[in-house]
Amino acid sequence: MQSPADGKKVARADSGPLDFKVPVVLGFFLLFFLYVGLRIQPVAEYYSENSVFSLTSAFFRSYLDRPDGLVEYAAAFLAQLNYYNWLGALIFTALNALIFLAANGLCLQALGRGQILIGLAPALALLAWRGRYEGHALAASLEIVVSLGGALACAKMARRPTWLRWLVCWIVGAALYYSAGLWPLLLFLLLTGCCEAIPKRKWLSAALLVLPPLLWPVIWPGLPWPQKLLNPWGVGWPLLGATLSFLLVPSGLIILALLPRLKPMAKLPAPQPARPRAARAKSGSAAASWPAWQEPALAIGGLLLGWALVWFSLDEFQRSLARIEYYAATKQDEPLLKVAARMKTTRPDAEARTHLALYHTGRLTQDLFSFPNGGRGILLPGLTFGVGAARSEMDTMFELGQVNEAEHMAQESLEFDGDRPDVLRVLAKINVIKGRPQAAEVFLHALCQIPFQGDWAKARLAQLQTNPQLSGDTELDQVRARMPNTDFPHSGISSVAEDMLRQLLAFNPRNQMAFEYLMAHYLMTGEIKRLAQQLGPLDTFAYPAIPRHIEEAILLGQEQGLHFDLHGRTISEATRQRFQNFRETLSHLEGKNPSAVLSLARDFGDTFWYYYLVRQAKGT
């Protein structure tokens, strides 16, 4: 007879191979949480993606007329929690932990044992997808949670009458289709079928569980099969990420069900009476044996491979763009410039935010060409590059004093992007400046319905009751002082950007921002002669020295035969020496292919001279 002590030893031996899972899973999700918070940074996504959300009943009702509406609404709400970086990371980690628990429970139901890789693989796929900064990963996590949760709940009814299991499955399928959409319904049916067919081989019962709910998308009243229902994710990485995330658990169950079950060597059987050799041979062939270390090694090896794929799949370009938008929204100019300086190429919206940060730090005409210029030499492109670039330029126009142009771009953004908090804020301030406090209140009330935006909006609403102009507000008073009171003059000869900036200077000659942007405009368009005509205000703004890029343009212009009135100022010796080095290096390239000019980038890529030559080589 086996003693209690022997029973405890056997129990410990039986559970030994599973002991490694607890620390591995805990370590996995701790690393997951830190990766999301430190590398992906949900707060950067909050400002770049900025899912539109409102606490109004009308906004909620807009999600009730289509499949996946309820889960989309919930995902939009959870996206608001990215406002706090670590809270956003915690939410995403918790959703993936729920996916692991549900997947592990389904493995127990279907296979009789848990499998760590099946449970953690979707988390890695979702993490890699989120690292592409293409949206939807948070919503997909929520959809997978409800799908796996529904399948696990149905699998727990294995001992209930067959007709009851069918009925519950059909009802849950209908609820999933309406609340989460087609993909979660298909995942739920696939997992429910696996849990019914794999352990008991009840193929007919599995078919009757799965097939009738497939009719829900067809017979649902008033709901056709639009493209968004079939593929709500888009093409490329979003579709690949969604496919992997949704299929890893069911495909893992099916693969393990088809493979022979291996028994760890460490799991020792209890002593048995001696049996004939033939019986022992037959019993031994029922299951192969493997070393006790093999399962932990395979799990850890698979997870390390998955983490490597996650790390190298991160889209550094999109990550930099998101961080630039975050730093711009929170007025962190120095961190923004550090991110922008590491980029090899950029996008017009990020370029506009970089220019504004350069102005704020006094470096616009000093270091303009130290950063990539992706706007094709256009300082203020307006709607040339789409609504995204216009929204980034909205803040620049407002600060310059071109309030009408800022309002135009904000209204365009409002129409295409919805009630984004940054757009609503600017529109509220514009209406205050224009003497329309009632219109400003409309936008402030809308902000009050957006999580984490209400404090600022309520404070402004209270101030408007006693001070409709919000006079005394430093930002608004500064814009009022710069705002022209004349019609916009467009000469038809110079660019729209030049006309706007010259209009601002004509109205207020002490508008230093307009002056620096005009100088930057001339530099980016290579108009050295026009720049030479605008050097007088250097004295107006008491510059201690001529800004570096203007020095570089002057030296290049003098070589071309232009004359400059420096108003008693001199070119620094460092700039003269560097120009001499530039000319000598350039002379060695004469007669070579025009593309050889690009070799100057290493030593002179941050100069106006290099930028000017590249523009000439490109014919722009």
Residue pairs with C-beta under 8 A, 6 or more apart in sequence:
2 10
2 270
10 268
10 270
13 266
13 267
13 268
14 267
16 266
16 267
16 292
17 264
17 266
17 267
17 292
17 295
17 296
18 114
20 296
20 299
21 114
21 116
21 299
24 116
24 296
24 299
24 300
24 303
25 100
25 116
25 119
25 120
28 120
28 123
28 303
29 93
29 96
29 97
29 100
31 307
32 93
32 96
32 123
32 127
33 89
33 90
33 93
34 89
35 127
35 310
36 42
36 88
36 89
36 92
36 93
36 127
36 130
37 85
37 86
37 88
37 89
39 131
39 314
39 319
40 89
40 130
40 131
40 314
40 319
41 85
41 319
41 322
41 323
41 326
42 81
42 82
42 85
42 87
42 88
42 89
42 92
43 82
43 83
43 84
43 85
43 88
43 326
44 319
44 322
44 323
44 325
44 326
45 79
45 82
45 88
45 133
45 322
46 79
46 80
46 82
46 83
46 88
46 326
47 322
47 325
47 326
47 329
47 330
47 422
48 133
48 321
48 322
48 325
48 326
49 79
49 133
49 135
49 322
50 417
50 420
50 421
50 422
51 75
51 76
51 79
51 80
52 76
52 417
52 418
52 419
52 420
53 59
53 76
53 77
53 79
53 80
53 450
53 451
54 419
54 446
54 449
54 450
55 449
55 450
55 451
56 449
59 449
60 73
63 69
63 70
63 72
63 73
64 70
66 223
67 177
67 178
67 179
67 180
67 181
67 182
67 217
67 220
67 223
67 229
68 143
68 179
68 180
68 181
68 182
68 184
68 229
68 232
69 178
69 179
70 178
70 179
70 180
71 139
71 142
71 143
71 146
71 179
71 180
71 181
71 184
72 139
74 142
75 138
75 139
75 142
77 451
78 91
78 138
78 142
79 138
80 450
80 451
80 452
81 87
81 88
81 91
81 451
82 88
83 451
83 452
91 138
92 130
92 137
92 138
92 141
95 138
95 141
95 142
95 145
96 122
96 123
96 126
96 127
96 141
98 145
98 148
98 149
99 119
99 122
99 123
99 141
99 144
99 145
99 148
100 119
100 120
100 123
101 119
102 145
102 148
102 149
102 151
102 152
103 118
103 119
103 122
103 148
103 249
104 114
104 115
104 116
104 118
104 119
105 152
105 155
106 148
106 151
106 152
106 155
106 191
106 194
106 195
106 249
106 253
107 113
107 114
107 115
107 118
107 119
107 253
107 256
108 114
109 152
109 155
109 156
109 158
109 195
109 199
110 155
110 194
110 195
110 198
110 199
110 253
110 257
111 198
111 199
111 253
111 256
111 257
112 199
115 252
115 256
116 299
117 252
117 298
117 299
117 302
117 303
118 248
118 249
118 252
118 253
118 256
119 249
120 303
120 306
121 248
121 249
121 252
121 302
121 306
122 144
122 244
122 245
122 248
122 249
124 303
124 306
124 307
124 309
124 310
125 241
125 244
125 245
125 248
126 137
126 140
126 141
126 144
126 241
126 245
127 137
127 310
128 241
128 309
128 310
128 313
129 136
129 137
129 140
129 237
129 238
129 240
129 241
129 242
129 244
129 245
130 137
130 138
131 310
131 313
131 314
131 315
131 319
132 237
132 238
132 241
132 313
132 314
132 315
132 318
133 315
133 318
133 319
133 321
133 322
134 234
134 236
134 237
134 238
134 318
135 238
136 232
136 233
136 234
136 238
136 241
136 242
137 241
140 233
140 241
140 242
140 245
140 246
141 245
142 180
143 180
143 181
143 183
143 184
144 184
144 187
144 245
144 246
146 176
146 179
146 180
146 184
147 176
147 180
147 184
147 185
147 187
147 188
147 191
147 246
148 187
148 191
148 249
150 172
150 175
150 176
150 188
151 187
151 188
151 191
151 192
151 195
153 172
154 165
154 168
154 169
154 172
154 192
154 195
154 209
155 191
155 192
155 195
155 196
157 164
157 165
157 168
158 165
158 195
158 199
162 205
165 196
165 205
165 209
166 205
166 208
166 209
166 212
169 192
169 209
169 210
169 213
170 212
170 213
172 188
173 185
173 188
173 189
173 213
173 216
174 213
174 216
176 184
176 185
176 188
177 184
177 185
177 213
177 216
177 217
177 220
178 220
181 229
181 232
182 217
182 229
182 230
183 232
183 242
183 246
185 213
185 216
185 217
186 246
187 246
187 249
187 250
189 209
189 210
189 213
189 214
190 210
190 250
191 249
191 250
191 253
192 206
192 209
192 210
193 206
193 207
193 209
193 210
194 250
194 253
194 254
194 257
196 202
196 205
196 206
196 209
197 203
197 206
198 253
198 254
198 257
217 223
217 225
217 229
223 229
231 239
233 239
233 241
233 242
260 287
260 288
261 287
262 287
262 288
262 289
262 290
263 287
263 288
263 289
263 290
264 289
264 290
264 291
264 292
264 294
264 295
265 289
265 290
265 291
265 292
266 291
266 292
275 283
317 343
317 345
320 339
320 340
320 342
320 343
320 350
321 346
321 347
321 349
321 350
323 335
323 336
323 339
324 336
324 339
324 340
324 350
324 353
324 354
325 349
325 350
325 353
325 392
327 333
327 335
327 336
327 339
327 353
327 357
328 336
328 353
328 356
328 357
328 392
328 395
329 422
333 357
333 360
333 361
334 357
334 361
336 353
336 354
336 357
337 354
337 357
337 358
337 361
337 363
337 371
340 346
340 350
340 354
340 357
340 371
340 372
341 370
341 371
343 350
343 371
343 372
344 372
345 372
345 374
346 354
346 371
346 372
346 373
346 374
347 374
347 388
347 389
348 374
348 375
348 378
348 381
348 384
348 385
348 388
348 389
348 392
349 385
349 388
349 389
349 391
349 392
349 393
350 374
350 392
351 371
351 372
351 373
351 374
351 375
352 375
352 380
352 381
352 389
352 392
352 393
352 396
353 392
353 395
354 371
355 364
355 368
355 379
355 396
355 517
355 520
356 395
356 396
356 399
358 364
358 367
358 368
358 371
359 513
359 516
359 517
364 516
364 517
364 519
364 520
365 516
365 519
365 520
365 523
365 547
365 548
365 549
365 550
366 547
366 548
366 549
367 548
367 549
367 606
368 520
368 523
368 524
368 549
369 523
369 549
369 605
369 606
369 607
369 608
369 610
369 611
370 606
373 524
373 611
375 381
375 385
375 389
376 620
377 524
377 525
377 526
377 615
377 620
378 384
378 497
378 524
379 497
379 517
379 520
379 521
379 524
380 393
380 396
380 397
380 496
380 497
380 500
380 517
380 521
381 389
381 393
382 390
382 393
382 405
382 409
382 496
383 389
383 390
383 409
383 412
387 412
387 413
387 416
387 417
390 409
390 412
390 413
391 409
391 410
391 413
391 417
391 420
391 422
391 423
393 409
394 406
394 409
394 410
394 413
394 423
394 426
395 406
395 426
397 403
397 405
397 406
397 409
398 406
398 426
398 429
398 430
398 479
399 478
399 479
399 513
400 482
400 500
400 501
400 504
400 511
400 513
400 514
400 517
401 479
401 481
401 482
401 483
401 484
401 504
401 507
401 508
401 511
401 514
402 483
402 484
402 500
402 504
403 430
403 433
403 434
403 479
403 483
404 488
405 500
406 426
406 430
407 427
407 430
410 423
410 426
410 427
410 430
411 427
413 420
413 423
414 420
414 423
414 424
414 427
417 423
419 446
419 450
421 447
421 450
421 453
424 443
424 444
424 446
424 447
424 450
424 453
425 443
425 447
425 456
427 440
427 443
428 440
428 443
428 444
428 447
428 457
428 460
429 440
429 475
429 476
429 479
431 437
431 439
431 440
431 443
432 440
432 464
432 468
432 469
432 470
432 476
433 476
433 479
433 480
433 483
435 468
435 469
437 464
437 468
437 469
440 460
440 464
441 461
441 464
444 457
444 458
444 460
444 461
444 464
445 457
445 461
447 453
447 454
447 456
447 457
448 454
448 457
448 458
448 461
460 470
463 470
464 470
470 476
471 477
481 508
482 504
482 507
482 508
482 511
482 513
482 514
483 507
484 503
484 504
484 506
484 507
484 508
485 507
486 503
486 506
486 507
488 499
488 500
488 503
489 499
489 502
489 503
490 496
490 499
491 499
494 502
495 521
495 525
497 521
498 518
498 521
498 530
501 514
501 517
501 518
501 521
502 518
504 511
504 514
505 511
505 514
505 515
505 518
505 537
508 514
509 537
509 540
510 540
510 541
512 541
515 534
515 537
515 540
515 541
518 534
519 531
519 534
519 547
519 550
522 528
522 530
522 531
522 534
522 553
523 531
523 549
523 550
523 553
523 608
523 611
524 611
526 612
526 615
526 616
528 553
528 556
528 557
528 560
528 562
529 557
529 562
531 550
531 553
531 557
532 554
532 557
532 562
532 563
532 564
532 565
535 550
535 564
535 565
535 566
535 567
536 565
536 567
538 546
538 567
538 569
539 567
545 569
545 572
546 554
546 566
546 569
546 571
546 572
548 575
549 607
549 608
551 571
551 572
551 575
552 575
552 579
552 607
552 608
552 609
553 608
554 564
554 566
554 571
555 571
555 575
555 576
555 579
556 579
556 608
556 609
556 612
557 564
558 564
578 604
578 607
579 609
581 603
582 600
582 604
582 607
582 609
582 610
585 600
585 603
585 604
586 597
586 600
586 613
589 596
589 597
589 599
589 600
594 617
595 617
597 610
597 613
597 614
597 617
598 614
600 610
600 613
601 610
604 610
